[in-house]
Structure formats: structure tokens, C-alpha cells
Amino acid sequence: MIRPRIGDRVQWKHTNDEIRKGTVEDIDELIGVRADDGELVYVEEFYLEPTEAT
């Protein structure tokens, strides 16, 4: 499994296959992510958002 770093942008499946996005704030057994709507959630499965090359 990919281990994210604090500040990485990730996305994950929420209920009804809704895709949510947020920023990693905590790394423990689960990954703590601050969702774009402000909610702090802990997820097991996530995908790193692609980053633009500069």
C-alpha cells in the first residue's frame, strides 16, 4: 500500500460510490484526511491525486 505524506492530496470512495477528495492531516493505522468540505475522516483505502509536473 502506498503511504502518503502529510499534505498529500487524496481521493476515496464514500457512500454510494461518491468520490471525495481531501488533504492528508494524520498518519496512523488509518489515514486522517481533511475533506474539502472541512470534515476530518479516517480512511483505509484511498488514491493519491495526480500532481501536475512543473
PDB file of N, CA, C and O in Angstrom:
ATOM      1  N   MET A   1       0.838  -1.184   0.000  1.00  0.00           N
ATOM      2  CA  MET A   1       0.000   0.000   0.000  1.00  0.00           C
ATOM      3  C   MET A   1       0.882   1.245   0.000  1.00  0.00           C
ATOM      4  O   MET A   1       1.910   1.293   0.676  1.00  0.00           O
ATOM      5  N   ILE A   2       0.475   2.227  -0.749  1.00  0.00           N
ATOM      6  CA  ILE A   2       1.193   3.497  -0.809  1.00  0.00           C
ATOM      7  C   ILE A   2       0.993   4.233   0.511  1.00  0.00           C
ATOM      8  O   ILE A   2      -0.132   4.352   0.997  1.00  0.00           O
ATOM      9  N   ARG A   3       2.085   4.726   1.088  1.00  0.00           N
ATOM     10  CA  ARG A   3       1.985   5.513   2.311  1.00  0.00           C
ATOM     11  C   ARG A   3       2.047   6.983   1.928  1.00  0.00           C
ATOM     12  O   ARG A   3       3.063   7.440   1.405  1.00  0.00           O
ATOM     13  N   PRO A   4       0.994   7.721   2.176  1.00  0.00           N
ATOM     14  CA  PRO A   4       1.007   9.146   1.834  1.00  0.00           C
ATOM     15  C   PRO A   4       1.818   9.942   2.848  1.00  0.00           C
ATOM     16  O   PRO A   4       2.207   9.431   3.898  1.00  0.00           O
ATOM     17  N   ARG A   5       2.059  11.178   2.518  1.00  0.00           N
ATOM     18  CA  ARG A   5       2.714  12.107   3.439  1.00  0.00           C
ATOM     19  C   ARG A   5       1.706  13.173   3.845  1.00  0.00           C
ATOM     20  O   ARG A   5       0.735  13.428   3.133  1.00  0.00           O
ATOM     21  N   ILE A   6       1.944  13.787   4.989  1.00  0.00           N
ATOM     22  CA  ILE A   6       1.108  14.901   5.428  1.00  0.00           C
ATOM     23  C   ILE A   6       1.103  15.946   4.307  1.00  0.00           C
ATOM     24  O   ILE A   6       2.151  16.308   3.774  1.00  0.00           O
ATOM     25  N   GLY A   7      -0.079  16.415   3.967  1.00  0.00           N
ATOM     26  CA  GLY A   7      -0.212  17.423   2.927  1.00  0.00           C
ATOM     27  C   GLY A   7      -0.534  16.866   1.551  1.00  0.00           C
ATOM     28  O   GLY A   7      -0.916  17.620   0.656  1.00  0.00           O
ATOM     29  N   ASP A   8      -0.384  15.536   1.364  1.00  0.00           N
ATOM     30  CA  ASP A   8      -0.733  14.939   0.070  1.00  0.00           C
ATOM     31  C   ASP A   8      -2.226  15.061  -0.178  1.00  0.00           C
ATOM     32  O   ASP A   8      -3.028  14.985   0.753  1.00  0.00           O
ATOM     33  N   ARG A   9      -2.592  15.247  -1.427  1.00  0.00           N
ATOM     34  CA  ARG A   9      -3.997  15.267  -1.840  1.00  0.00           C
ATOM     35  C   ARG A   9      -4.397  13.846  -2.204  1.00  0.00           C
ATOM     36  O   ARG A   9      -3.706  13.173  -2.970  1.00  0.00           O
ATOM     37  N   VAL A  10      -5.526  13.390  -1.646  1.00  0.00           N
ATOM     38  CA  VAL A  10      -6.013  12.042  -1.920  1.00  0.00           C
ATOM     39  C   VAL A  10      -7.499  12.079  -2.248  1.00  0.00           C
ATOM     40  O   VAL A  10      -8.183  13.073  -2.005  1.00  0.00           O
ATOM     41  N   GLN A  11      -7.978  10.978  -2.803  1.00  0.00           N
ATOM     42  CA  GLN A  11      -9.411  10.808  -3.030  1.00  0.00           C
ATOM     43  C   GLN A  11      -9.781   9.399  -2.611  1.00  0.00           C
ATOM     44  O   GLN A  11      -8.944   8.496  -2.633  1.00  0.00           O
ATOM     45  N   TRP A  12     -11.047   9.210  -2.225  1.00  0.00           N
ATOM     46  CA  TRP A  12     -11.518   7.913  -1.764  1.00  0.00           C
ATOM     47  C   TRP A  12     -12.994   7.785  -2.062  1.00  0.00           C
ATOM     48  O   TRP A  12     -13.699   8.772  -2.277  1.00  0.00           O
ATOM     49  N   LYS A  13     -13.451   6.517  -2.068  1.00  0.00           N
ATOM     50  CA  LYS A  13     -14.876   6.273  -2.302  1.00  0.00           C
ATOM     51  C   LYS A  13     -15.621   6.413  -0.991  1.00  0.00           C
ATOM     52  O   LYS A  13     -15.228   5.844   0.027  1.00  0.00           O
ATOM     53  N   HIS A  14     -16.694   7.171  -1.026  1.00  0.00           N
ATOM     54  CA  HIS A  14     -17.565   7.378   0.121  1.00  0.00           C
ATOM     55  C   HIS A  14     -18.831   6.571  -0.141  1.00  0.00           C
ATOM     56  O   HIS A  14     -18.823   5.718  -1.029  1.00  0.00           O
ATOM     57  N   THR A  15     -19.877   6.795   0.565  1.00  0.00           N
ATOM     58  CA  THR A  15     -21.126   6.060   0.367  1.00  0.00           C
ATOM     59  C   THR A  15     -21.664   6.262  -1.045  1.00  0.00           C
ATOM     60  O   THR A  15     -21.431   7.297  -1.669  1.00  0.00           O
ATOM     61  N   ASN A  16     -22.379   5.268  -1.534  1.00  0.00           N
ATOM     62  CA  ASN A  16     -22.984   5.312  -2.869  1.00  0.00           C
ATOM     63  C   ASN A  16     -21.966   5.605  -3.966  1.00  0.00           C
ATOM     64  O   ASN A  16     -22.290   6.244  -4.968  1.00  0.00           O
ATOM     65  N   ASP A  17     -20.742   5.140  -3.774  1.00  0.00           N
ATOM     66  CA  ASP A  17     -19.658   5.324  -4.751  1.00  0.00           C
ATOM     67  C   ASP A  17     -19.333   6.786  -5.037  1.00  0.00           C
ATOM     68  O   ASP A  17     -18.728   7.101  -6.062  1.00  0.00           O
ATOM     69  N   GLU A  18     -19.732   7.677  -4.135  1.00  0.00           N
ATOM     70  CA  GLU A  18     -19.359   9.093  -4.259  1.00  0.00           C
ATOM     71  C   GLU A  18     -17.850   9.200  -4.034  1.00  0.00           C
ATOM     72  O   GLU A  18     -17.321   8.621  -3.085  1.00  0.00           O
ATOM     73  N   ILE A  19     -17.167   9.930  -4.892  1.00  0.00           N
ATOM     74  CA  ILE A  19     -15.732  10.152  -4.732  1.00  0.00           C
ATOM     75  C   ILE A  19     -15.535  11.446  -3.947  1.00  0.00           C
ATOM     76  O   ILE A  19     -16.031  12.504  -4.335  1.00  0.00           O
ATOM     77  N   ARG A  20     -14.803  11.344  -2.835  1.00  0.00           N
ATOM     78  CA  ARG A  20     -14.487  12.535  -2.037  1.00  0.00           C
ATOM     79  C   ARG A  20     -13.004  12.817  -2.163  1.00  0.00           C
ATOM     80  O   ARG A  20     -12.208  11.922  -2.447  1.00  0.00           O
ATOM     81  N   LYS A  21     -12.642  14.072  -1.947  1.00  0.00           N
ATOM     82  CA  LYS A  21     -11.252  14.490  -2.047  1.00  0.00           C
ATOM     83  C   LYS A  21     -10.874  15.274  -0.806  1.00  0.00           C
ATOM     84  O   LYS A  21     -11.719  15.913  -0.180  1.00  0.00           O
ATOM     85  N   GLY A  22      -9.588  15.219  -0.451  1.00  0.00           N
ATOM     86  CA  GLY A  22      -9.127  15.966   0.696  1.00  0.00           C
ATOM     87  C   GLY A  22      -7.614  15.932   0.818  1.00  0.00           C
ATOM     88  O   GLY A  22      -6.913  15.450  -0.071  1.00  0.00           O
ATOM     89  N   THR A  23      -7.124  16.454   1.937  1.00  0.00           N
ATOM     90  CA  THR A  23      -5.698  16.574   2.200  1.00  0.00           C
ATOM     91  C   THR A  23      -5.339  15.770   3.444  1.00  0.00           C
ATOM     92  O   THR A  23      -6.027  15.857   4.461  1.00  0.00           O
ATOM     93  N   VAL A  24      -4.262  14.983   3.366  1.00  0.00           N
ATOM     94  CA  VAL A  24      -3.826  14.150   4.488  1.00  0.00           C
ATOM     95  C   VAL A  24      -3.359  15.041   5.637  1.00  0.00           C
ATOM     96  O   VAL A  24      -2.536  15.936   5.445  1.00  0.00           O
ATOM     97  N   GLU A  25      -3.898  14.782   6.852  1.00  0.00           N
ATOM     98  CA  GLU A  25      -3.506  15.537   8.047  1.00  0.00           C
ATOM     99  C   GLU A  25      -2.911  14.648   9.127  1.00  0.00           C
ATOM    100  O   GLU A  25      -2.180  15.137   9.988  1.00  0.00           O
ATOM    101  N   ASP A  26      -3.210  13.342   9.102  1.00  0.00           N
ATOM    102  CA  ASP A  26      -2.781  12.445  10.173  1.00  0.00           C
ATOM    103  C   ASP A  26      -2.462  11.086   9.567  1.00  0.00           C
ATOM    104  O   ASP A  26      -3.206  10.586   8.724  1.00  0.00           O
ATOM    105  N   ILE A  27      -1.354  10.488   9.999  1.00  0.00           N
ATOM    106  CA  ILE A  27      -0.992   9.159   9.514  1.00  0.00           C
ATOM    107  C   ILE A  27      -0.821   8.254  10.723  1.00  0.00           C
ATOM    108  O   ILE A  27       0.047   8.475  11.567  1.00  0.00           O
ATOM    109  N   ASP A  28      -1.663   7.234  10.790  1.00  0.00           N
ATOM    110  CA  ASP A  28      -1.636   6.266  11.884  1.00  0.00           C
ATOM    111  C   ASP A  28      -2.044   4.935  11.279  1.00  0.00           C
ATOM    112  O   ASP A  28      -1.691   4.658  10.133  1.00  0.00           O
ATOM    113  N   GLU A  29      -2.775   4.100  12.007  1.00  0.00           N
ATOM    114  CA  GLU A  29      -3.312   2.859  11.440  1.00  0.00           C
ATOM    115  C   GLU A  29      -4.154   3.187  10.217  1.00  0.00           C
ATOM    116  O   GLU A  29      -4.029   2.545   9.174  1.00  0.00           O
ATOM    117  N   LEU A  30      -5.010   4.187  10.353  1.00  0.00           N
ATOM    118  CA  LEU A  30      -5.803   4.700   9.237  1.00  0.00           C
ATOM    119  C   LEU A  30      -5.225   6.059   8.855  1.00  0.00           C
ATOM    120  O   LEU A  30      -4.443   6.646   9.602  1.00  0.00           O
ATOM    121  N   ILE A  31      -5.614   6.538   7.706  1.00  0.00           N
ATOM    122  CA  ILE A  31      -5.122   7.829   7.223  1.00  0.00           C
ATOM    123  C   ILE A  31      -6.171   8.898   7.511  1.00  0.00           C
ATOM    124  O   ILE A  31      -7.302   8.803   7.036  1.00  0.00           O
ATOM    125  N   GLY A  32      -5.799   9.910   8.285  1.00  0.00           N
ATOM    126  CA  GLY A  32      -6.710  11.012   8.593  1.00  0.00           C
ATOM    127  C   GLY A  32      -6.669  12.041   7.481  1.00  0.00           C
ATOM    128  O   GLY A  32      -5.614  12.598   7.175  1.00  0.00           O
ATOM    129  N   VAL A  33      -7.819  12.291   6.880  1.00  0.00           N
ATOM    130  CA  VAL A  33      -7.899  13.208   5.746  1.00  0.00           C
ATOM    131  C   VAL A  33      -8.907  14.308   6.055  1.00  0.00           C
ATOM    132  O   VAL A  33     -10.021  14.038   6.503  1.00  0.00           O
ATOM    133  N   ARG A  34      -8.503  15.552   5.809  1.00  0.00           N
ATOM    134  CA  ARG A  34      -9.423  16.682   5.930  1.00  0.00           C
ATOM    135  C   ARG A  34     -10.101  16.826   4.572  1.00  0.00           C
ATOM    136  O   ARG A  34      -9.489  17.267   3.599  1.00  0.00           O
ATOM    137  N   ALA A  35     -11.375  16.445   4.525  1.00  0.00           N
ATOM    138  CA  ALA A  35     -12.124  16.521   3.266  1.00  0.00           C
ATOM    139  C   ALA A  35     -12.273  17.974   2.845  1.00  0.00           C
ATOM    140  O   ALA A  35     -12.203  18.881   3.673  1.00  0.00           O
ATOM    141  N   ASP A  36     -12.477  18.185   1.565  1.00  0.00           N
ATOM    142  CA  ASP A  36     -12.617  19.546   1.045  1.00  0.00           C
ATOM    143  C   ASP A  36     -13.778  20.297   1.685  1.00  0.00           C
ATOM    144  O   ASP A  36     -13.790  21.528   1.688  1.00  0.00           O
ATOM    145  N   ASP A  37     -14.762  19.565   2.231  1.00  0.00           N
ATOM    146  CA  ASP A  37     -15.888  20.233   2.899  1.00  0.00           C
ATOM    147  C   ASP A  37     -15.599  20.524   4.372  1.00  0.00           C
ATOM    148  O   ASP A  37     -16.474  21.017   5.083  1.00  0.00           O
ATOM    149  N   GLY A  38     -14.363  20.221   4.846  1.00  0.00           N
ATOM    150  CA  GLY A  38     -13.955  20.541   6.203  1.00  0.00           C
ATOM    151  C   GLY A  38     -14.025  19.395   7.189  1.00  0.00           C
ATOM    152  O   GLY A  38     -13.471  19.503   8.283  1.00  0.00           O
ATOM    153  N   GLU A  39     -14.688  18.297   6.842  1.00  0.00           N
ATOM    154  CA  GLU A  39     -14.837  17.156   7.742  1.00  0.00           C
ATOM    155  C   GLU A  39     -13.528  16.370   7.810  1.00  0.00           C
ATOM    156  O   GLU A  39     -12.894  16.137   6.781  1.00  0.00           O
ATOM    157  N   LEU A  40     -13.114  15.956   9.020  1.00  0.00           N
ATOM    158  CA  LEU A  40     -11.950  15.090   9.193  1.00  0.00           C
ATOM    159  C   LEU A  40     -12.439  13.654   9.210  1.00  0.00           C
ATOM    160  O   LEU A  40     -13.248  13.281  10.059  1.00  0.00           O
ATOM    161  N   VAL A  41     -11.955  12.849   8.280  1.00  0.00           N
ATOM    162  CA  VAL A  41     -12.363  11.453   8.185  1.00  0.00           C
ATOM    163  C   VAL A  41     -11.119  10.580   8.165  1.00  0.00           C
ATOM    164  O   VAL A  41     -10.040  11.024   7.773  1.00  0.00           O
ATOM    165  N   TYR A  42     -11.281   9.337   8.591  1.00  0.00           N
ATOM    166  CA  TYR A  42     -10.194   8.365   8.556  1.00  0.00           C
ATOM    167  C   TYR A  42     -10.546   7.298   7.541  1.00  0.00           C
ATOM    168  O   TYR A  42     -11.629   6.716   7.594  1.00  0.00           O
ATOM    169  N   VAL A  43      -9.637   7.038   6.618  1.00  0.00           N
ATOM    170  CA  VAL A  43      -9.898   6.111   5.524  1.00  0.00           C
ATOM    171  C   VAL A  43      -8.827   5.026   5.488  1.00  0.00           C
ATOM    172  O   VAL A  43      -7.682   5.249   5.881  1.00  0.00           O
ATOM    173  N   GLU A  44      -9.225   3.837   5.006  1.00  0.00           N
ATOM    174  CA  GLU A  44      -8.279   2.744   4.800  1.00  0.00           C
ATOM    175  C   GLU A  44      -7.786   2.724   3.365  1.00  0.00           C
ATOM    176  O   GLU A  44      -6.592   2.576   3.107  1.00  0.00           O
ATOM    177  N   GLU A  45      -8.716   2.874   2.436  1.00  0.00           N
ATOM    178  CA  GLU A  45      -8.373   2.802   1.018  1.00  0.00           C
ATOM    179  C   GLU A  45      -8.525   4.178   0.391  1.00  0.00           C
ATOM    180  O   GLU A  45      -9.530   4.859   0.596  1.00  0.00           O
ATOM    181  N   PHE A  46      -7.525   4.575  -0.369  1.00  0.00           N
ATOM    182  CA  PHE A  46      -7.519   5.892  -0.991  1.00  0.00           C
ATOM    183  C   PHE A  46      -6.631   5.837  -2.218  1.00  0.00           C
ATOM    184  O   PHE A  46      -5.907   4.866  -2.439  1.00  0.00           O
ATOM    185  N   TYR A  47      -6.697   6.875  -2.998  1.00  0.00           N
ATOM    186  CA  TYR A  47      -5.840   7.024  -4.173  1.00  0.00           C
ATOM    187  C   TYR A  47      -5.202   8.397  -4.098  1.00  0.00           C
ATOM    188  O   TYR A  47      -5.869   9.382  -3.784  1.00  0.00           O
ATOM    189  N   LEU A  48      -3.907   8.463  -4.388  1.00  0.00           N
ATOM    190  CA  LEU A  48      -3.254   9.764  -4.461  1.00  0.00           C
ATOM    191  C   LEU A  48      -3.767  10.489  -5.693  1.00  0.00           C
ATOM    192  O   LEU A  48      -3.910   9.889  -6.758  1.00  0.00           O
ATOM    193  N   GLU A  49      -4.042  11.764  -5.551  1.00  0.00           N
ATOM    194  CA  GLU A  49      -4.450  12.560  -6.710  1.00  0.00           C
ATOM    195  C   GLU A  49      -3.215  12.815  -7.563  1.00  0.00           C
ATOM    196  O   GLU A  49      -2.132  13.069  -7.036  1.00  0.00           O
ATOM    197  N   PRO A  50      -3.376  12.747  -8.872  1.00  0.00           N
ATOM    198  CA  PRO A  50      -2.224  13.045  -9.739  1.00  0.00           C
ATOM    199  C   PRO A  50      -1.769  14.488  -9.540  1.00  0.00           C
ATOM    200  O   PRO A  50      -2.583  15.385  -9.323  1.00  0.00           O
ATOM    201  N   THR A  51      -0.480  14.692  -9.617  1.00  0.00           N
ATOM    202  CA  THR A  51       0.059  16.046  -9.480  1.00  0.00           C
ATOM    203  C   THR A  51       0.562  16.510 -10.838  1.00  0.00           C
ATOM    204  O   THR A  51       0.981  15.707 -11.671  1.00  0.00           O
ATOM    205  N   GLU A  52       0.513  17.801 -11.041  1.00  0.00           N
ATOM    206  CA  GLU A  52       0.994  18.363 -12.298  1.00  0.00           C
ATOM    207  C   GLU A  52       2.501  18.545 -12.225  1.00  0.00           C
ATOM    208  O   GLU A  52       3.023  19.062 -11.237  1.00  0.00           O
ATOM    209  N   ALA A  53       3.192  18.123 -13.262  1.00  0.00           N
ATOM    210  CA  ALA A  53       4.641  18.326 -13.330  1.00  0.00           C
ATOM    211  C   ALA A  53       4.915  19.791 -13.643  1.00  0.00           C
ATOM    212  O   ALA A  53       4.224  20.411 -14.450  1.00  0.00           O
ATOM    213  N   THR A  54       5.934  20.328 -12.988  1.00  0.00           N
ATOM    214  CA  THR A  54       6.271  21.737 -13.249  1.00  0.00           C
ATOM    215  C   THR A  54       7.590  21.832 -13.958  1.00  0.00           C
ATOM    216  O   THR A  54       8.047  22.933 -14.265  1.00  0.00           O
TER     217      THR A  54
END
